[in-house]
Amino acid sequence: MKAKITINTSNIIGDIDPRIYGSFIEHLGRAVYGGIYEPSHESADDMGFRKDVMELVKTLNVPVVRYPGGNFVSNYNWEDGIGDRAKRPRKLELAWNSIETNEIGVDEFQEWVKRAGSELMMAVNLGTRGAEDARNLVEYCNLETDTYYADLRRKNGFEKPFGVKLWCLGNEMDGDWQIGHKTAQEYARLACETAKLMKLTDPTIELVACGSSGPLMPTFGEWERTVLRECYDHVDYVSMHSYYGNPDNDTADFLASSMDMEQFIIDTAKICDEIKEEKKSDKDIMLSFDEWNIWFHSNEQDKKIEHWQVAPPLLEDIYNVEDALVVGCLLITLLRHCDRVKIACLAQLVNVIAPIMTETGGRTWVQTIYYPFLYSSVNGRGKALRTVCECGTYNTKNHSNVPFIESITVDNGSGITLFAVNRSSDESCELELSGFEAYRLVSHTVLTNDDMKLCNSVNEPDAVAPVQQEISGDIILAPRSWNMLKFTLK
């Protein structure tokens, strides 16, 4: 099989916002307790954070971490997680049928993100609470005034503000599973008034309104229109969430999942522009794809988890080779739409549908999906170039005209990086490159395996890992492989 990839370094899609490589930590399962935080662990720092986990997060170079949820946030009182830990309440956590000790809250988490080299993306509860509580949290986090909540932060030991600049106005409020679920009009009015109060408190913040929880939601489209008609002047982004899976064990169809993501992005951007035109506004609403990943492996296991435990092992998907290829395709899709997708959060970061796994009291290891995210985050910054790939296609039960090669090129100023996935099950692909004449290939990193179901584990942490392919005359993409090709100017 042959394919031709053509670029023009002056044909730019847009600047890549580093926040497209964001992630997510929710008070869910072992993400916090036993994940990032374990004070009895041998690697724990002075605040009880696992330094071995933190180093893996730093390596990923995650610029923003969404917190504290997720479904969790819609029944959460942020005041439960501040101040004297000895006085914090243990509470029923109704979203995930667990017990929340509140040992970690905004006081601690804002310090964790700083130590991890990241920034905090805070979600507020618009399920069981509302505008005033959100406004109070903004004051607590961001203001230096001599006023009640800013003074409360100081009383709790934090003289300087936390400086949280990115805020989510609730979570998945279109979903009937969400605590405090609302109709589009109910949410739109609440989000609008909450946004106004929050920005009156701190005009420098950016706000994300809840969009649809997935493209198959029956309200998709009309939900966005209703919300944006109310909130357009007061918000900066609309959120998107989508998860992908392979429950039918159809690898060819699963590898086409990014086509669903792409259509979701295109459709949502069109709706934003429709409302912009309707309002005769000069402002563009950008997209925050703040939950995306593969999630299906742990569904049956989670049904057996006993309720009302502290940090039960929920959503602990173990990822294989084909999952890594799909994540690679999803990242390429996000980069292809970097002109509209400015924020994206791989959900989640540790233990819960995550690239990083831990043993409580023991070791860490990285999953297969860690690698395409790592190499994209480190090497996929700069400007995304319009990348034209001429190649064959295939059809599956859910997708038509799926290109065998998924690709994007990034210009970082001193060189270019080509990310490519070969979806073919049995054919290598010989690449012909056009527009690359001023560059020379310096490295070719490949992730593949004959066994698409092969996983890493705590005892075999390197069963699946990228390798460096020898550079010769021809550029060959192995069957069912993720590839990163780095070029420098000649």
N, C-alpha and C positions, 0 to 999 in steps of 0.2 A: 504494500500500500504506500502511496505517495501523497504528500500534502504540500501546499505552498502557502507560506505565511508572508504577508506583505505589510510593511509599516512605512510611515513617513514621519520623521521626528518633529515635523511642524504640524502634524495633524493630531492635535491633543484633545482627548476627551475632557480632561480637567485635572486640577490639582487633587491629589489624594490627601484627604484629611487623616492625620494619624489616628484619630479616634475611630476609624473604620476597623481598627484592630483592638477594640475594646472587649471586655468580658463582663462577668456577672458573678456575684456571690450573694446567695439568698440564705436566709435562716431556714434551711431545708436539709434534712438528712445529716450527713457528716461534712457538709461544705464548710461550716464554721467550727463547730466543736468536733475535734478529731481531724479536722482538715487544716485550716490556716491557724487554728488556736488549740494548743494542747500544753498547758503549763507544766505538766509532769514529764514531757518528752525531753530526751537528752539534748535536743537541739534548741529548746525553747529559749527565747530571749527574755529580757527583763519584764516584758508585758505578757509573756506566755505564748507568743507567736512562734510557730515552728520555722526556724531559719532555713531548714532544708527545703521546705515548701516555698518559702519566700525567694530563695535563689532560683528555683525553677520558674517562678513567676517573673522575676527580673529578667531572666534569659529570654522569655517570650516578648519582653518589651511592650507590655500592655499599657496603653496610655490612659485608659479610663476604666473604672470598674463600677458597674451598676449595683445598688444596694438599697434596702435590705430585701427586696423582692420586686417582682414576683408576686404570686398569690399570697405569700406571707404578709405583704404590706397592707392588704386590705382589711386586716383585723388587728393592726399593730398600733400600740401607743408608744410613740418615740420616747416619751418621758420615762418609760420603764427601763430604758437602756442608758441612763445617764446618772452621774453622781455616785454615791457610796454603793459599791457592789454588795455589801452585806445587807443593804436595805432594799435591794431590787426584788421584785416579786417573781415567783415561779407561776407561769400561767399556761392554761390550755392553749395550744396553737391549733386553731380549727382548720386551717387550710390543708395541713399535712398530718393531722391527727397525732400530734406530738406534744411534748412538754417543752416549753421555752423557759430557760433559766434566766435569760437576760444578762448573763455574765458578760456578753459582748453587746455593745450598742454603738450609737454614733460616736460617743466619746472615744472608744477604743478603735473602731473601724477607720475613722478618719486618720488615725495615727498609722494603722496598718498600711493603708494605701500609700501614704507618704514613704514609709520604709520600703515598700515594694516598688517605689519609683513611679507611682501612678497617681491618678486623681479620682475623686469621688463623684459618681453620678447618683444623686439621691432621689429615691422615689418617695412620694408622700401618700398617705392613706386617704383615698377618696371613696372608700367602701363604707366603713363605719364612722368615719370622721369627715372633716371638711376644711373650709377655707381658713378659718381662724387658727386651727391646729397647724396647718401647713405654714401660714404666715409666721406663727410663733417659732417654728423650727428654723425658718430662714433667719430670723433675728438671732436665735441661739447660735447658729452656725457662722453667721457672716458679719454681724454688726459689732462696732466698737462703742456704741452709744451707752450712756449711763441709764439703761432701761432694764426692765425686769428680766427678760430672757438672756440678754447679753450679760447682765450681772450674774445670772444663774450659771452661765458657762464659766465665768471667772471663778465663782464660788466652787465650782467643780474642778478647778485646777488648771483651766485653760485661759490664760490671759489674752492670747492672740486669737482672732477669729480663724475658723477652719477654712474659709474661702471656697465654699462649694459653689461652683458656677453653673452646673448642669443639673436640671431637676425634671423628674417625670411626674406628670399630673395623674397619679394613680397607675393601675396596672390592669390590662385586659378587662376593662369595665363592660365590654360588649358580651362577655362570656357568662352564661347562666351558672357556671361553676364558681364564679367569683363572689366572694363575700361582699355584700352590698352592690351586687349587679344592678345596672341601671339601663334604662332605655337610652337611645341616642340623645334625645332631647333633654332628659334628666341629667345625663353626664355633661352634655354640652354647656348647659347653664352653670352647673357647679364648677366645671373646669374653667370657664370664662371668669367667673367671679373669684375663684381661687388664684388664677393667674394674675388678675389685677391687684389683689392684695399682696401677693408675693413680690411682684415687680415694684409696687409702691414701697415695699420694705427694702428691697435691693434692686435697683434698676439695671444692674450689670449682669443679672443672671439670664440664662437661656432656659426655655421651657419646652418640654415634649408633651404634646397631647396624645392621648390614647387613640390609635387607629385600630384596625381590626386585628383580632388575635390569630388570623390566618386567612388565606384567600378563599377558603371554602365556607367561611362563616356566612350564614344566610343574609346577614345585614351588610356584608361587605359592599362598599360603594356608597350606599345611602348613609351608613354610619359616618363615614369620612365627610360626606357633604354636610350633614347636619352639624357635626362637631366644628368643622371649619367655618361654616357660616356664622356661628356664634363666636368662635375663638380666634379667628384669623389675625386680627390686629394685635393679639396679646401672646401668641405662641410663636415658636421658631421652627419646630419640627413636628411631624406626625409619626407615631411609632408603627412598626411592623413586626410581627412575630410569625415564625413558621419553623416547624420541625419536619424532618424527613426520616423515612424508615424503609425497611425491606422485609416486612412480615411474610411476604409470599415467596421469599428466597428467589427473586428474579433479578439477578445481578445487572443484566443489560438495562432493564427498566429503572432500577435504582440509580445507576450511573447517569441517568438522564434527569435526575431530580433538580438540577440547577436550572433547567428550562422552566420549571414551575416557579422557582424563585425569580427568574428574570421577568416572567409575565406579571407576577405580583408587583414587582418594582415599577414596571412600565404602567400598569393600570393605576397604581396609587399616585404616581407622579402626574398622570393625566388628570386625575380628579383634583389634585392640588391646583393644577394650572386652570382647570375649569372654574374653580371658586375664585382664583386670582382674577380671572377675566370678568367674572360676575360682579366682583367687588371693585373692579377697575383699580386694583392695587398695584403698586410698584414692587411689592415684596414677594419673594419666592419662599414658599414653605419647603424646607428640605426634609429628607427622610432619615429616621433613626431606626435602623433594623436591629432593635435592641434585645431581641431573642432569636437566635438561630442555631441550629445544630441538628445532629442525628439523635433520635430518641425513640427507641422501641424495644431494645434488647431486654430491659429490666421490667417490662410491664407485668408479666406474669409473676415474677418474683415479688414485686411490690404488693401484690394482692394478699400475700401471706404474712406481711409485716404486722406484728401486734401493735395496736394503738397505744398511745400515751406513754411513749418512751422518750428519753432524751437522746437526740441525735441518732435515730435508727438508720440503718443503711439503705436509704431510699434512692431510687433513680441511679443506681450504680451500673450503668451500661459499660460493658467491656467491648472495646472497639477493635475491629479487624482491618485487614488491608483494604477491602472494598469501601469501608467507611472512610478511610483516609483519602481515597481517591475522590469520593463524593465531596468531602470537606474541601479538597483542593479545587474542585469545580465550583463550589459555592463561593469560595474566596475570589476566584477569577471573575465570577458574575458580579460580586460586590465591587470589585475594581473597575469592571466595565461600565458601571453606573456610578462612578465616584463623583460625577457632576451633580448628582442628586442625593446619593447616600453618603452622608457626612459622618454618621455615627453607626457603628454596628457592634453588637455584643455577642460573642460566642458564649452560649449558655450551656453549662456554667464553667467554672474555672478549676475547682478542686472537688474530687470524689463524686459529685452529682453531675451526671452526663458531662464528664470533664476530661480534659487532656492530661490532668495531673491526678494521680491516685496516691493514697497513703494507707499504711497499716496504722491503726491506733496503737501508739506506743512503739511503733517500728519503723519500717522503711518507706521510702517513696519510690515511685516509678512513673514513667510517662507512657501514655497510650499512643497508638498509631496516629491518631489525629493531631497529636502534639506537633508532629514534624511539618506538615504543610502549613499549619498556622505559624509556627516558629519561622520558617524560611520566608514566608510571605511578609510577616511583620517586620523582620530584620531587613529584607531586601526589596520589599514592595512599597517603597516610599518615594515620593517625587511626583511625577506627572504620568498619568495613564495615557498611552498612545492608542489611537484607533488601530486595531489589529485585525486584518482581514485574512481569514483562513479558508483556502479552497481545498475541500476534502470530501470524501464520501460520507454518506449518511446511512442510518438504519432506522427501523421502526420497531416499536414495542407495543404492548397492549394499551399503554397509557400515553405514549409519546410518538410523534411522527417526525421524520426528517431530523433525527438526532445526529449532529455532526460527530464523526469519530474523534476529532481533535477539538478540544476546548482550550482556548489560549488567550493570553493578554500580555502586553509588553509595557514595562515601566521604565521611564527615563529618570535617573537620579542625578543627572547633571554631568557626571563623569563617566557614565556607562549606562548600559541598558540591561534589563533582566527580562527574560521571556519565561513565563509560567505556562506549562502545557500538560494536559492530561490526554492520554491515548485511551479511549473507551473500548477499543476493539479487543475481543476476547482472545484472538489467535493470530493477529497480524501485527508485525512491527510496522512502524511508519518511518519512511525516509523523508526528512524535511528539506524543502527548498526554501531558502530565505531571500526575500527581496526588500531592499531598503536598509540592509545591514552592512553594506559595503564598507562603511567607514569604521567598522568595528571588527574586533577579533574575539572569538570564543575563548574564554579562559577557564570555565568550569561547567560541568554538567552533572547535576545532582539528581539521583533517581530513587524513587521509592516504588517498589513492586515486589511481587512474590508469586510463585506458581499457585500457592494456596491462598485464595482470596479470603478465607475465613481465619487465617492465622492471626493471633493476638499476642500482645505483650502481657507479662504478668510479673508479680513481685519476684518470682523465682527465675523467670526468663525475661528480664526487662529489655533485652536487645534482640528478641526474636524477630521483630520487624523494625528496621531502621534504614534511613537513606544511605546510599553508597555513592561514591564518586565514579562516574563512568569515564573511561579513557577517551581523550579527545583525539580523534583521527580525522580523516577527510570528510566522511559523511556524518550527518547528524541523524541518529536513529532513536526513535521512541519505542521502547519495548511495549508489547501488548499489555493492556490494563496497567498503566504506569502513570505516576505523577512525576513531573520533571521541572527542574529549574535550570535554565541556561543563562550564565552571566557573560556579558560582553563588555570589553573596554575599548576605548578609542585606540585606533592603530597609531 
